[in-house]
Amino acid sequence: MFRLALADIWHEKVLFFCSALGCAAVLAPLIVLFGLRQGVVAGLRAELLEDPRAREVVSVVNRTLEPALFARLGADPRIAFLVPRTRALSATIVLENPARQGSGQRVELLPTAPGDPLLPGYGAIDPDALILSITAAQRLGLRAGDPVLASVARSRGVQREILTLSMRVGGIAPIAAATRDAAFATVPVLLLTEDFLDGTVGPEARPMSETEARQRPFAGFRLYAARLEDVPALDRDLRLAGIEVASRAEAVAGLLRLDHNLALLFAAIAGAGGVGYLVSLGVGLWAQVERKRRDLALLSLLGLKRRALLGLPLIQAAAVALAGAALAFIVAAGVAGVLNRAFAGSVTGDRPVCLLTPAMGFAAAAVTLVGALVASVLAGLRAGAVAPAEGLAEG
């Protein structure tokens, strides 16, 4: 059966080449379109993912948020990271390099916890450690492991009191984590600073334990969604709960809409073009069966089984599909190369605007093969139904 099918293809190689070319003419634009969707959307998604704040949702108005709320948010599977924060006005501290007396620098104090997406590579941070932003470290002349003095001052009448903590630099944060002078600290350090400024603790106070700190109400939080797709939903749900937040929800929603619209466009074009080609392929195979009825009848008369006759159009359709898919991917790869050079650096940075992979080529070949086999079933049934007597009658 296979030998006969391939011999027939070779005998009518011009017709086979035209059929494969027709398949490639339909399939190549679809592969290019799919590559454009993958390249553009993947590039925009990668730009968002490379920004550690793309999945961040931060409360922007000071409120009294009870521990029960944090427990509920922490149990939400859409939230990958959650840390409470104190009031913005109390989240500042003066840092000083002990080797440079009088070189104090006021920095913003940011809460952190294990697994902080802004600080990749850092595990649990010691209570006496600070992770400095690059700008703060440069201004103070500090490196990881150096000692640092942290102080907060308050006035009580005419008396000025200062809370001083001997700490060390636990590391330097990536530039994307904080572009301003800032220091990441554990939640107990932020609470101690807030309590001192509120006048509820004295200058001799020291940070409480993490467990005790989490039992306190907080003024706000910052959290990270588990996926980009979760950002718009979390932003919406928190606003409905009466919590004002800031996030990249609009940018993420725009990307998701683009992905969805491109998927609909691809499905519409692929559906119209694919159905049209499969119908033409099925009609062509049916016409070949009708044209070769006498030959098929003689083969049946010579003992070729009905199953083998049914398989002949299927094998030929599979050969057309595979040859067409291979030709289409070669053409699409050439077009993708031209597009990537033409739009280099203008749409998705240094990423390709049309992204083609071998996996996409195999997927296109598989889909085309399945479609061709489905289209050839009727022709195969027609071939299998040819009676041996037709060969004698026409002879």
C-alpha positions as CSV (number, residue, x, y, z in Angstrom):
1,M,0.0,0.0,0.0
2,F,2.7,2.5,1.0
3,R,4.8,1.5,-2.1
4,L,1.9,2.0,-4.4
5,A,0.9,5.3,-2.8
6,L,4.5,6.7,-3.1
7,A,4.9,5.3,-6.7
8,D,1.7,7.1,-7.7
9,I,2.9,10.3,-6.1
10,W,6.2,10.0,-8.0
11,H,4.3,9.3,-11.2
12,E,2.3,12.5,-10.7
13,K,4.9,14.5,-9.0
14,V,3.9,17.8,-10.7
15,L,0.4,17.4,-9.2
16,F,1.8,16.5,-5.8
17,F,4.1,19.5,-5.9
18,C,1.2,21.8,-6.7
19,S,-0.9,20.3,-3.9
20,A,2.0,20.8,-1.4
21,L,2.5,24.3,-2.7
22,G,-1.2,25.1,-2.2
23,C,-0.9,23.7,1.4
24,A,2.2,25.9,2.1
25,A,0.4,29.0,0.6
26,V,-2.3,28.6,3.2
27,L,-0.2,27.5,6.1
28,A,2.8,29.9,5.8
29,P,0.8,33.1,6.6
30,L,-0.8,31.4,9.5
31,I,2.6,30.4,10.9
32,V,3.8,34.0,10.5
33,L,0.7,35.3,12.2
34,F,1.1,33.0,15.1
35,G,4.8,33.8,15.3
36,L,3.9,37.6,15.4
37,R,1.4,36.9,18.2
38,Q,4.0,34.9,20.1
39,G,6.8,37.5,19.5
40,V,4.8,40.6,20.3
41,V,2.9,39.3,23.3
42,A,5.8,37.4,24.7
43,G,8.0,40.5,24.4
44,L,5.5,42.7,26.1
45,R,5.0,40.1,28.8
46,A,8.7,39.7,29.3
47,E,9.1,43.4,29.7
48,L,6.5,43.4,32.5
49,L,7.9,40.3,34.1
50,E,11.4,41.8,34.1
51,D,10.0,44.7,36.1
52,P,9.7,43.4,39.7
53,R,6.9,45.8,40.3
54,A,4.7,44.5,37.5
55,R,2.9,42.1,39.9
56,E,3.0,44.5,42.8
57,V,-0.2,45.9,44.4
58,V,0.3,48.5,47.1
59,S,-2.2,50.2,49.4
60,V,-1.9,54.0,49.1
61,V,-4.1,55.3,51.9
62,N,-3.3,54.8,55.5
63,R,-6.0,52.7,57.3
64,T,-6.2,50.5,60.3
65,L,-6.0,47.0,58.8
66,E,-6.5,44.2,61.3
67,P,-4.5,40.9,61.4
68,A,-7.6,39.0,60.3
69,L,-7.4,40.9,56.9
70,F,-3.8,39.9,56.5
71,A,-4.7,36.3,57.3
72,R,-7.4,36.3,54.7
73,L,-5.1,37.8,52.1
74,G,-2.3,35.4,52.9
75,A,-4.6,32.5,52.3
76,D,-5.6,33.8,48.8
77,P,-4.0,31.6,46.2
78,R,-3.7,34.6,43.8
79,I,-1.2,36.3,46.2
80,A,2.4,35.0,46.2
81,F,3.8,37.5,48.7
82,L,2.4,39.8,51.3
83,V,4.0,42.1,53.8
84,P,2.4,44.8,56.0
85,R,3.7,48.3,56.2
86,T,3.5,51.2,58.7
87,R,2.4,54.7,58.0
88,A,4.3,56.5,55.3
89,L,5.2,59.4,57.6
90,S,6.9,57.1,60.1
91,A,8.7,55.0,57.5
92,T,11.9,57.1,57.3
93,I,15.2,56.7,59.2
94,V,18.6,58.3,59.2
95,L,21.5,56.0,58.4
96,E,25.2,56.8,59.2
97,N,28.4,55.1,58.3
98,P,30.3,54.7,61.6
99,A,33.5,55.3,59.6
100,R,32.2,58.7,58.5
101,Q,31.0,60.6,61.5
102,G,28.4,63.2,60.6
103,S,27.5,61.6,57.3
104,G,23.9,60.8,58.1
105,Q,21.5,60.2,55.2
106,R,17.8,60.1,55.5
107,V,16.3,57.1,53.7
108,E,12.9,55.6,53.2
109,L,12.3,52.5,55.3
110,L,10.6,49.7,53.3
111,P,9.2,46.4,54.8
112,T,10.4,43.1,53.6
113,A,10.0,39.4,54.4
114,P,11.4,36.1,53.1
115,G,10.5,35.6,49.4
116,D,10.3,39.3,48.6
117,P,10.2,39.5,44.7
118,L,12.1,42.8,45.0
119,L,15.0,41.1,46.6
120,P,15.6,37.8,44.7
121,G,18.2,35.6,46.2
122,Y,17.6,36.8,49.8
123,G,16.1,34.5,52.3
124,A,15.2,35.4,55.8
125,I,16.7,38.7,56.8
126,D,18.2,39.1,60.2
127,P,16.4,41.6,62.5
128,D,19.5,43.7,62.8
129,A,20.2,43.8,59.0
130,L,19.2,46.3,56.4
131,I,19.2,45.8,52.6
132,L,20.2,49.1,51.1
133,S,19.3,50.5,47.7
134,I,22.3,51.1,45.4
135,T,22.0,54.9,45.7
136,A,21.9,54.8,49.5
137,A,24.8,52.5,49.7
138,Q,26.9,54.7,47.4
139,R,26.0,57.9,49.3
140,L,27.0,56.3,52.6
141,G,30.0,54.4,51.2
142,L,28.8,51.1,52.5
143,R,29.1,47.5,51.3
144,A,27.4,44.2,52.3
145,G,28.6,43.2,55.8
146,D,29.5,46.8,56.9
147,P,28.1,48.1,60.2
148,V,25.6,51.0,60.0
149,L,23.9,53.2,62.6
150,A,20.2,53.7,62.2
151,S,18.5,56.5,64.2
152,V,15.2,58.2,64.6
153,A,14.7,61.5,66.4
154,R,11.6,63.0,68.1
155,S,10.9,66.0,70.1
156,R,8.9,65.9,73.4
157,G,8.4,69.5,74.5
158,V,11.9,71.1,74.6
159,Q,13.6,67.7,74.9
160,R,15.0,65.9,71.9
161,E,15.2,62.1,72.0
162,I,17.0,59.8,69.6
163,L,16.4,56.1,69.1
164,T,19.7,54.5,67.8
165,L,20.1,51.0,66.5
166,S,23.4,49.3,65.7
167,M,22.8,47.4,62.5
168,R,24.7,46.0,59.6
169,V,24.3,46.0,55.8
170,G,22.8,42.7,54.9
171,G,23.1,43.3,51.2
172,I,22.5,45.7,48.3
173,A,19.2,45.6,46.6
174,P,18.9,45.4,42.7
175,I,18.5,48.7,41.0
176,A,15.0,47.8,39.9
177,A,13.9,47.3,43.6
178,A,14.4,50.9,44.5
179,T,15.7,53.8,42.4
180,R,15.7,56.2,45.4
181,D,17.5,56.2,48.8
182,A,15.8,53.4,50.6
183,A,16.5,50.6,53.1
184,F,14.6,47.3,53.4
185,A,14.0,46.1,56.9
186,T,12.0,43.5,58.8
187,V,8.5,44.5,60.0
188,P,9.5,44.7,63.7
189,V,12.1,47.4,62.8
190,L,9.4,49.5,61.1
191,L,7.0,49.0,64.0
192,L,9.7,50.1,66.5
193,T,10.3,53.3,64.4
194,E,6.5,54.0,64.3
195,D,6.0,53.4,68.0
196,F,9.0,55.6,68.9
197,L,7.6,58.5,66.8
198,D,4.2,57.9,68.4
199,G,5.7,58.2,71.8
200,T,4.7,54.8,73.0
201,V,8.2,53.4,73.5
202,G,11.4,55.0,74.8
203,P,14.9,55.4,73.2
204,E,16.0,52.2,74.9
205,A,13.4,50.0,73.1
206,R,14.4,47.3,70.7
207,P,12.4,45.5,67.9
208,M,9.9,42.9,69.1
209,S,9.7,39.4,67.6
210,E,8.2,38.8,64.2
211,T,5.3,36.8,65.8
212,E,4.4,39.7,68.1
213,A,4.6,42.2,65.2
214,R,2.2,40.2,63.1
215,Q,-0.5,40.5,65.8
216,R,-0.6,44.2,65.4
217,P,-2.8,46.2,63.1
218,F,-1.0,48.0,60.2
219,A,-1.6,51.0,58.1
220,G,-1.2,49.3,54.7
221,F,0.6,46.5,52.8
222,R,2.3,45.6,49.6
223,L,1.6,42.3,47.9
224,Y,2.6,40.5,44.7
225,A,0.2,38.5,42.6
226,A,1.1,34.9,41.8
227,R,0.6,35.6,38.0
228,L,0.3,38.6,35.8
229,E,-3.3,37.6,35.0
230,D,-4.2,37.9,38.7
231,V,-3.2,41.6,39.0
232,P,-6.3,43.2,37.5
233,A,-8.6,40.9,39.6
234,L,-6.8,41.6,42.8
235,D,-6.8,45.4,42.1
236,R,-10.5,45.3,41.4
237,D,-11.4,43.1,44.5
238,L,-9.3,45.3,46.9
239,R,-10.9,48.5,45.6
240,L,-14.4,46.9,46.0
241,A,-13.4,46.1,49.6
242,G,-12.8,49.8,50.1
243,I,-8.9,49.7,50.0
244,E,-7.3,52.1,47.6
245,V,-4.4,50.5,45.9
246,A,-1.8,51.3,43.2
247,S,-0.8,48.7,40.6
248,R,0.0,48.0,37.0
249,A,-3.5,46.6,36.5
250,E,-4.2,48.7,33.4
251,A,-1.0,47.8,31.6
252,V,-1.5,44.1,32.4
253,A,-5.2,44.2,31.4
254,G,-4.1,45.8,28.1
255,L,-1.6,43.1,27.4
256,L,-4.2,40.4,28.2
257,R,-6.7,42.1,25.9
258,L,-4.0,42.2,23.1
259,D,-3.3,38.5,23.6
260,H,-7.0,37.7,23.5
261,N,-7.7,39.8,20.4
262,L,-4.7,38.3,18.6
263,A,-5.9,34.8,19.5
264,L,-9.4,35.6,18.0
265,L,-7.8,37.1,14.9
266,F,-5.6,34.0,14.5
267,A,-8.5,31.6,15.0
268,A,-10.7,33.5,12.5
269,I,-8.0,33.6,9.8
270,A,-6.8,30.0,10.5
271,G,-10.4,28.7,10.5
272,A,-11.3,30.4,7.2
273,G,-8.1,29.5,5.4
274,G,-7.8,26.1,6.9
275,V,-11.3,25.0,6.1
276,G,-11.0,26.3,2.6
277,Y,-7.8,24.4,2.0
278,L,-9.1,21.2,3.5
279,V,-12.2,21.3,1.4
280,S,-10.1,21.9,-1.7
281,L,-7.8,19.0,-0.7
282,G,-10.7,16.7,-0.1
283,V,-12.3,17.6,-3.5
284,G,-8.9,17.1,-5.2
285,L,-8.4,13.7,-3.7
286,W,-12.0,12.7,-4.6
287,A,-11.4,13.8,-8.2
288,Q,-8.2,11.7,-8.3
289,V,-10.2,8.7,-7.1
290,E,-12.8,9.2,-9.7
291,R,-10.1,9.6,-12.4
292,K,-8.4,6.4,-11.3
293,R,-11.4,4.3,-10.7
294,R,-10.4,1.8,-13.5
295,D,-6.9,1.5,-12.0
296,L,-8.3,1.0,-8.5
297,A,-10.8,-1.6,-9.8
298,L,-8.0,-3.5,-11.5
299,L,-5.9,-3.4,-8.3
300,S,-8.9,-4.8,-6.4
301,L,-9.3,-7.5,-9.0
302,L,-5.7,-8.5,-8.6
303,G,-6.3,-9.1,-4.9
304,L,-5.6,-5.7,-3.2
305,K,-7.8,-5.6,-0.2
306,R,-10.4,-2.9,0.4
307,R,-8.5,-1.6,3.4
308,A,-5.5,-1.0,1.3
309,L,-7.5,0.9,-1.3
310,L,-9.1,3.0,1.5
311,G,-5.6,3.9,2.7
312,L,-4.2,5.1,-0.6
313,P,-5.8,8.6,-0.5
314,L,-4.9,8.9,3.2
315,I,-1.2,8.2,2.6
316,Q,-1.1,10.6,-0.3
317,A,-2.9,13.3,1.8
318,A,-0.4,12.8,4.7
319,A,2.5,13.2,2.2
320,V,1.0,16.4,0.8
321,A,0.4,17.7,4.4
322,L,3.9,17.0,5.6
323,A,5.6,18.4,2.5
324,G,3.4,21.4,2.6
325,A,4.0,22.0,6.3
326,A,7.8,21.7,5.8
327,L,7.7,24.2,2.9
328,A,5.4,26.5,4.8
329,F,7.7,26.6,7.8
330,I,10.8,27.3,5.6
331,V,8.9,30.2,3.9
332,A,7.6,31.5,7.3
333,A,11.1,31.4,8.8
334,G,12.4,33.5,5.9
335,V,9.6,36.0,6.4
336,A,10.2,36.1,10.2
337,G,13.8,36.9,9.6
338,V,12.9,39.9,7.4
339,L,10.3,41.1,9.9
340,N,12.7,40.8,12.8
341,R,15.4,42.8,11.0
342,A,12.9,45.4,9.9
343,F,11.4,45.9,13.4
344,A,14.6,45.3,15.4
345,G,14.5,47.3,18.6
346,S,11.3,49.2,17.8
347,V,8.5,47.0,19.2
348,T,9.7,44.5,21.7
349,G,13.2,45.7,22.5
350,D,15.9,43.3,21.6
351,R,13.5,40.4,21.3
352,P,12.2,39.0,18.0
353,V,8.9,40.5,16.8
354,C,8.1,37.2,15.1
355,L,9.0,34.3,17.2
356,L,9.2,30.9,15.5
357,T,10.4,27.7,17.3
358,P,10.9,24.1,16.1
359,A,8.0,23.1,18.4
360,M,5.7,25.4,16.4
361,G,6.8,23.7,13.2
362,F,6.0,20.3,14.6
363,A,2.7,21.5,15.9
364,A,1.8,23.0,12.5
365,A,2.7,19.8,10.8
366,A,0.7,17.7,13.2
367,V,-2.4,19.9,12.9
368,T,-2.1,20.0,9.1
369,L,-1.6,16.2,9.0
370,V,-4.8,15.6,11.1
371,G,-6.8,18.0,8.9
372,A,-5.5,16.4,5.7
373,L,-6.4,12.9,7.0
374,V,-9.9,14.0,7.9
375,A,-10.3,15.6,4.5
376,S,-9.2,12.5,2.7
377,V,-11.5,10.1,4.6
378,L,-14.4,10.5,2.1
379,A,-12.0,10.0,-0.8
380,G,-10.7,6.9,0.9
381,L,-14.1,5.5,1.4
382,R,-14.9,6.2,-2.2
383,A,-11.7,4.3,-3.3
384,G,-12.5,1.4,-1.1
385,A,-16.0,1.2,-2.6
386,V,-14.8,0.7,-6.1
387,A,-15.9,-2.8,-7.3
388,P,-13.5,-5.1,-9.1
389,A,-16.1,-5.6,-11.8
390,E,-15.7,-2.0,-12.9
391,G,-12.2,-2.8,-14.1
392,L,-13.5,-5.7,-16.3
393,A,-16.4,-3.6,-17.5
394,E,-14.2,-0.7,-18.6
395,G,-11.6,-3.1,-20.0
